[in-house]
Amino acid sequence: MGWQGDFVMHAIVATGAGFLFAVLWFDLMFDVQARQRPVSTETLSSIATYYRRVTIDAYPMNRLVSLVMLMTLLALGVEAYQGHNPAWLEAASVLAALAPMSLAMFRTVRNAISVGRGGGSMAEQATLALQIYRDHVFCLGSIAVLIGLQWAAH
């Protein structure tokens, strides 16, 4: 593929990771409210309004995050196939991307939709909001590692 192809794949991964980092940063601006104890009704309302907006009301634009995740993973796969970087770096990059993406797909998005819909008791909503916060902190760290690995590789 040559250096142009390598650059394109790296650019897709770096752009995707940067986009995901920014999305997580914005989510965390609301999530940090969930650390309060006890969580007030006003705080839960703020978090629920945000998650209703980004998970339910923003259709079809909310699908962009999933598309960026998929493009990032595909570009990482092409990079690994090309074999221009050490195998450990490619494996670590895939893990740093796949771990937060899997967490989002199997738990975080479901919890955010639940909070956005406002179902359950206040205690249940506060627990979900705190779990979303913890998930997003983990995901932000993982995506930061992915960015660092990509920076080191190129």
Secondary structure, 3 states (H helix, E strand, C coil): CHHHHHHHHHHHHHHHHHHHHHHHHHHHHHHHHHHCCCCCHHHHHHHHHHHHHHHHHCCCCCHHHHHHHHHHHHHHHHHHHHCCCCHHHHHHHHHHHHHHHHHHHHHHHHHHHHHHHCCCCHHHHHHHHHHHHHHHHHHHHHHHHHHHHHHHHC
